[in-house]
Amino acid sequence: MITTPVTADNCFESPAFVAWWDDAHGYQLTSELAEWALGIPDDGWALDCLVDCYNRGMSPEAAIDETVEGYDPSP
């Protein structure tokens, strides 16, 4: 059983994180900007940010908003 803090490597083994991620992804799909910026945030920088937000106890909605705010499209 995984306990907090989860990491990007083990997060999908944690039922609590998976439920939280499902809520975050559902909220993400309500925003065209979030959907465009994050794609499916199950890997890479977006997942790293979401895992950090989860470990800080943020709500799924606040985590998506913070992740989108931190998005930098420059190469």
N, CA, C and O of each residue as an XYZ file, in Angstrom:
300
protein
N       0.843     -1.187      0.000
C       0.000      0.000      0.000
C       0.885      1.247      0.000
O       1.850      1.335      0.759
N       0.546      2.203     -0.857
C       1.308      3.445     -0.973
C       0.766      4.454      0.034
O      -0.446      4.602      0.196
N       1.676      5.138      0.700
C       1.275      6.213      1.608
C       1.878      7.506      1.104
O       2.826      7.496      0.319
N       1.333      8.607      1.551
C       1.841      9.921      1.153
C       3.243     10.074      1.686
O       3.486      9.624      2.805
N       4.184     10.667      0.989
C       3.990     11.263     -0.327
C       4.133     10.240     -1.447
O       4.972      9.340     -1.400
N       3.308     10.407     -2.424
C       3.440      9.587     -3.624
C       4.418     10.272     -4.564
O       4.719     11.455     -4.408
N       4.904      9.532     -5.525
C       5.811     10.076     -6.539
C       5.206      9.802     -7.908
O       4.234      9.057     -8.031
N       5.783     10.404     -8.920
C       5.307     10.153    -10.282
C       5.511      8.684    -10.657
O       4.804      8.161    -11.518
N       6.459      8.027    -10.027
C       6.733      6.625    -10.334
C       5.734      5.662     -9.695
O       5.482      4.586    -10.237
N       5.156      6.041     -8.535
C       4.269      5.107     -7.851
C       2.843      5.613     -7.678
O       2.020      4.925     -7.074
N       2.532      6.795     -8.193
C       1.243      7.424     -7.899
C       0.044      6.591     -8.341
O      -0.974      6.565     -7.648
N       0.143      5.913     -9.474
C      -1.009      5.158     -9.953
C      -1.181      3.819     -9.243
O      -2.074      3.042     -9.581
N      -0.328      3.554     -8.266
C      -0.497      2.401     -7.389
C      -1.281      2.778     -6.136
O      -1.654      1.904     -5.353
N      -1.532      4.060     -5.941
C      -2.250      4.559     -4.771
C      -3.719      4.794     -5.133
O      -4.019      5.677     -5.936
N      -4.637      4.016     -4.554
C      -6.058      4.224     -4.849
C      -6.523      5.651     -4.532
O      -7.358      6.202     -5.251
N      -5.997      6.243     -3.478
C      -6.393      7.611     -3.123
C      -5.948      8.596     -4.199
O      -6.707      9.488     -4.576
N      -4.726      8.439     -4.693
C      -4.260      9.323     -5.754
C      -5.058      9.106     -7.029
O      -5.430     10.073     -7.694
N      -5.321      7.873     -7.377
C      -6.065      7.581     -8.610
C      -7.442      8.244     -8.563
O      -7.878      8.825     -9.558
N      -8.124      8.167     -7.437
C      -9.435      8.816     -7.305
C      -9.287     10.331     -7.441
O     -10.095     10.977     -8.108
N      -8.261     10.895     -6.812
C      -7.993     12.330     -6.893
C      -7.668     12.706     -8.338
O      -8.200     13.691     -8.851
N      -6.807     11.939     -9.000
C      -6.423     12.209    -10.388
C      -7.635     12.149    -11.313
O      -7.762     12.971    -12.221
N      -8.528     11.184    -11.088
C      -9.741     11.093    -11.904
C     -10.561     12.382    -11.786
O     -11.072     12.891    -12.784
N     -10.684     12.905    -10.562
C     -11.404     14.166    -10.351
C     -10.674     15.325    -11.035
O     -11.302     16.179    -11.660
N      -9.354     15.348    -10.912
C      -8.566     16.414    -11.541
C      -8.718     16.364    -13.054
O      -8.926     17.396    -13.692
N      -8.617     15.188    -13.624
C      -8.734     15.054    -15.075
C     -10.143     15.425    -15.529
O     -10.303     16.057    -16.574
N     -11.158     15.048    -14.772
C     -12.526     15.443    -15.102
C     -12.684     16.952    -15.108
O     -13.319     17.512    -16.001
N     -12.106     17.611    -14.110
C     -12.161     19.073    -14.053
C     -11.383     19.673    -15.218
O     -11.823     20.655    -15.816
N     -10.257     19.103    -15.539
C      -9.439     19.598    -16.653
C     -10.240     19.605    -17.952
O     -10.099     20.520    -18.763
N     -11.062     18.610    -18.147
C     -11.827     18.490    -19.385
C     -12.938     19.529    -19.497
O     -13.569     19.636    -20.548
N     -13.190     20.295    -18.439
C     -14.204     21.351    -18.494
C     -13.615     22.659    -19.015
O     -14.349     23.625    -19.225
N     -12.309     22.701    -19.223
C     -11.639     23.925    -19.673
C     -10.870     23.647    -20.958
O      -9.992     22.784    -20.988
N     -11.197     24.374    -22.009
C     -10.468     24.189    -23.265
C      -8.984     24.489    -23.098
O      -8.143     23.784    -23.657
N      -8.652     25.536    -22.331
C      -7.248     25.880    -22.115
C      -6.523     24.762    -21.378
O      -5.422     24.373    -21.771
N      -7.122     24.246    -20.325
C      -6.483     23.172    -19.559
C      -6.345     21.914    -20.395
O      -5.327     21.225    -20.331
N      -7.370     21.618    -21.175
C      -7.312     20.424    -22.018
C      -6.199     20.560    -23.054
O      -5.463     19.608    -23.313
N      -6.083     21.744    -23.641
C      -5.041     21.994    -24.642
C      -3.644     21.987    -24.009
O      -2.726     21.361    -24.539
N      -3.486     22.673    -22.894
C      -2.166     22.820    -22.274
C      -1.651     21.515    -21.688
O      -0.455     21.233    -21.763
N      -2.525     20.727    -21.114
C      -2.073     19.548    -20.380
C      -2.231     18.242    -21.142
O      -1.566     17.260    -20.815
N      -3.090     18.208    -22.144
C      -3.342     16.939    -22.820
C      -3.908     15.953    -21.810
O      -4.820     16.291    -21.056
N      -3.382     14.753    -21.789
C      -3.730     13.794    -20.736
C      -2.552     13.794    -19.777
O      -1.492     13.250    -20.087
N      -2.736     14.402    -18.615
C      -1.596     14.622    -17.709
C      -1.202     13.388    -16.906
O      -1.142     13.434    -15.677
N      -0.936     12.291    -17.597
C      -0.558     11.068    -16.883
C       0.917     10.730    -17.036
O       1.341      9.608    -16.763
N       1.700     11.727    -17.480
C       3.130     11.511    -17.646
C       3.815     12.874    -17.760
O       3.163     13.884    -18.025
N       5.108     12.892    -17.562
C       5.897     14.103    -17.785
C       5.669     15.214    -16.785
O       5.289     14.976    -15.639
N       5.911     16.445    -17.243
C       5.890     17.607    -16.360
C       4.517     17.830    -15.725
O       4.436     18.249    -14.570
N       3.434     17.557    -16.463
C       2.096     17.781    -15.912
C       1.838     16.831    -14.746
O       1.312     17.245    -13.713
N       2.200     15.572    -14.905
C       2.023     14.618    -13.812
C       2.890     15.002    -12.621
O       2.435     14.935    -11.479
N       4.140     15.404    -12.876
C       5.017     15.836    -11.775
C       4.367     16.961    -10.978
O       4.388     16.950     -9.747
N       3.792     17.928    -11.681
C       3.141     19.056    -11.011
C       1.911     18.590    -10.231
O       1.701     19.014     -9.095
N       1.104     17.727    -10.833
C      -0.094     17.245    -10.151
C       0.252     16.414     -8.919
O      -0.417     16.529     -7.892
N       1.272     15.593     -9.005
C       1.700     14.810     -7.842
C       2.148     15.751     -6.720
O       1.825     15.531     -5.553
N       2.885     16.788     -7.079
C       3.308     17.772     -6.081
C       2.090     18.433     -5.432
O       2.038     18.584     -4.212
N       1.127     18.819     -6.240
C      -0.089     19.447     -5.705
C      -0.844     18.480     -4.798
O      -1.331     18.877     -3.740
N      -0.944     17.229     -5.199
C      -1.606     16.206     -4.383
C      -0.913     16.074     -3.032
O      -1.566     16.048     -1.989
N       0.411     15.992     -3.061
C       1.166     15.850     -1.816
C       1.043     17.069     -0.907
O       1.221     16.966      0.306
N       0.737     18.229     -1.502
C       0.522     19.434     -0.699
C      -0.920     19.560     -0.227
O      -1.273     20.529      0.446
N      -1.751     18.588     -0.576
C      -3.127     18.569     -0.097
C      -4.086     19.458     -0.867
O      -5.156     19.799     -0.364
N      -3.715     19.835     -2.075
C      -4.574     20.704     -2.872
C      -5.764     19.934     -3.427
O      -5.701     18.721     -3.626
N      -6.844     20.657     -3.671
C      -7.999     20.043     -4.320
C      -7.638     19.766     -5.780
O      -6.735     20.399     -6.328
N      -8.341     18.821     -6.410
C      -8.076     18.562     -7.825
C      -8.246     19.811     -8.691
O      -7.467     20.036     -9.618
N      -9.249     20.613     -8.394
C      -9.506     21.822     -9.179
C      -8.365     22.816     -9.034
O      -7.883     23.363    -10.026
N      -7.936     23.047     -7.809
C      -6.831     23.986     -7.572
C      -5.547     23.477     -8.220
O      -4.752     24.266     -8.730
N      -5.344     22.172     -8.201
C      -4.141     21.592     -8.805
C      -4.122     21.800    -10.315
O      -3.086     22.150    -10.880
N      -5.256     21.589    -10.967
C      -5.314     21.812    -12.414
C      -5.082     23.284    -12.714
O      -4.328     23.623    -13.626
N      -5.726     24.160    -11.950
C      -5.552     25.596    -12.175
C      -4.087     26.006    -12.013
O      -3.568     26.774    -12.823
N      -3.414     25.499    -10.973
C      -2.009     25.835    -10.754
C      -1.124     25.266    -11.860
O      -0.187     25.924    -12.311
N      -1.418     24.062    -12.288
C      -0.627     23.427    -13.338
C      -0.756     24.197    -14.652
O       0.236     24.416    -15.347
N      -1.972     24.604    -14.988
C      -2.182     25.388    -16.210
C      -1.481     26.725    -16.096
O      -0.882     27.197    -17.063
N      -1.549     27.346    -14.921
C      -0.897     28.635    -14.723
C       0.610     28.519    -14.926
O       1.244     29.458    -15.406
N       1.189     27.371    -14.563
C       2.631     27.175    -14.703
C       3.057     26.695    -16.077
O       4.250     26.528    -16.330
N       2.104     26.471    -16.968
C       2.417     25.964    -18.306
C       3.237     27.005    -19.072
O       2.891     28.186    -19.108
N       4.317     26.547    -19.676
C       5.177     27.428    -20.471
C       5.361     26.792    -21.846
O       6.084     25.804    -21.975
N       4.715     27.346    -22.874
C       4.781     26.719    -24.199
C       6.078     26.952    -24.947
O       6.271     26.407    -26.034
N       6.973     27.757    -24.382
C       8.220     28.002    -25.115
C       9.113     26.769    -25.096
O       9.135     26.025    -24.115
N       9.850     26.555    -26.185
C      10.721     25.369    -26.262
C      11.913     25.444    -25.321
O      12.726     24.521    -25.280
